[in-house]
Amino acid sequence: MAAEVLRRDVLRKIGSSLICGAAIASFGTSVASADPVCADPKKLDSDATTLRAKLNYHEASQDPLRPCAHCAFFHAGAGICGTCQVLQGPTNSKGHCDFWLKAYTPLQ
């Protein structure tokens, strides 16, 4: 009987370890596949950093209908990063700031 209880305890610990390991592995995958940060704050000058803070710029828009990619001031580049006339520097196409203005799309 004591051997049976010990075996159950060991199996429970192994099972919980496997579950924790799988959770950590999946977390690592999601972090690794996250979109890149286009502008490293350490490489921006103080004026650019201050402007981004004042305009509440974020690398990921909380409103899926208002990302930088749909803004009149955004110019697409190679990959996910482009440039912004207002922020003056690398800008994430999935980002957003308070100066967002819907881009003009001609009627077809």
PLY file of the C-alpha trace (Angstrom):
ply
format ascii 1.0
element vertex 108
property float x
property float y
property float z
element edge 107
property int vertex1
property int vertex2
end_header
0.00 0.00 0.00
2.78 2.44 0.89
4.50 1.68 -2.40
1.24 2.44 -4.28
0.87 5.84 -2.59
4.48 6.69 -3.31
4.07 5.73 -6.97
0.95 7.93 -7.27
2.79 10.87 -5.73
5.67 10.42 -8.13
3.33 10.19 -11.13
1.46 13.32 -10.02
4.71 15.24 -9.69
5.89 14.08 -13.10
2.54 14.99 -14.65
2.51 18.45 -13.13
6.13 18.97 -14.20
5.24 18.04 -17.78
2.29 20.44 -17.77
4.42 23.27 -16.38
7.14 22.51 -18.92
4.64 22.61 -21.79
3.24 25.92 -20.55
6.71 27.45 -20.34
7.61 26.14 -23.80
4.47 27.60 -25.35
5.10 30.92 -23.59
8.60 31.02 -25.04
7.21 30.39 -28.51
4.66 33.17 -28.30
7.27 35.64 -27.09
9.71 34.64 -29.81
7.10 35.06 -32.56
6.00 38.52 -31.36
6.29 41.43 -33.77
9.58 43.29 -33.68
9.95 46.69 -32.07
10.74 49.03 -34.94
12.31 51.88 -32.99
14.65 51.04 -30.16
14.04 53.79 -27.56
17.73 53.71 -26.65
18.67 54.68 -30.22
16.17 57.56 -30.58
17.20 61.09 -29.69
15.49 62.79 -26.76
13.18 64.90 -28.99
11.86 61.81 -30.78
11.39 59.98 -27.49
9.55 62.94 -25.96
7.28 63.31 -29.02
6.38 59.61 -28.98
5.53 59.85 -25.28
3.38 62.98 -25.78
1.47 61.33 -28.62
1.05 58.08 -26.66
2.74 56.00 -29.36
2.55 52.24 -28.82
4.13 49.51 -30.95
0.79 47.64 -30.95
-2.53 49.39 -31.53
-5.29 48.53 -29.08
-7.85 49.41 -31.79
-7.59 46.97 -34.71
-9.27 49.52 -37.01
-6.66 52.23 -36.30
-3.14 50.88 -36.77
-0.38 53.03 -38.22
-0.70 51.10 -41.50
-4.08 52.84 -42.05
-2.84 56.30 -41.07
-2.28 59.15 -43.57
1.16 59.91 -42.10
2.52 56.36 -42.34
4.71 55.17 -45.22
5.21 51.42 -45.52
8.69 50.01 -45.61
10.14 46.56 -45.94
8.48 44.16 -43.51
6.41 45.37 -40.60
8.33 48.61 -40.05
7.80 51.83 -41.95
8.20 55.54 -41.31
5.91 58.22 -39.94
5.94 61.89 -40.95
4.84 62.92 -37.46
6.99 60.64 -35.30
10.02 61.08 -37.58
11.51 57.65 -37.40
10.92 53.93 -37.62
7.30 53.09 -36.89
5.51 49.78 -36.50
2.70 49.32 -39.04
0.66 47.72 -36.23
1.35 50.63 -33.86
-0.81 53.62 -32.96
-0.54 57.18 -31.63
-3.00 59.95 -30.75
-2.17 61.85 -33.97
-3.69 59.05 -36.10
-5.57 60.26 -39.18
-7.41 57.91 -41.53
-5.56 57.52 -44.82
-7.34 58.62 -47.97
-8.51 55.70 -50.09
-9.83 56.68 -53.52
-13.13 55.26 -54.72
-12.83 52.59 -57.37
0 1
1 2
2 3
3 4
4 5
5 6
6 7
7 8
8 9
9 10
10 11
11 12
12 13
13 14
14 15
15 16
16 17
17 18
18 19
19 20
20 21
21 22
22 23
23 24
24 25
25 26
26 27
27 28
28 29
29 30
30 31
31 32
32 33
33 34
34 35
35 36
36 37
37 38
38 39
39 40
40 41
41 42
42 43
43 44
44 45
45 46
46 47
47 48
48 49
49 50
50 51
51 52
52 53
53 54
54 55
55 56
56 57
57 58
58 59
59 60
60 61
61 62
62 63
63 64
64 65
65 66
66 67
67 68
68 69
69 70
70 71
71 72
72 73
73 74
74 75
75 76
76 77
77 78
78 79
79 80
80 81
81 82
82 83
83 84
84 85
85 86
86 87
87 88
88 89
89 90
90 91
91 92
92 93
93 94
94 95
95 96
96 97
97 98
98 99
99 100
100 101
101 102
102 103
103 104
104 105
105 106
106 107
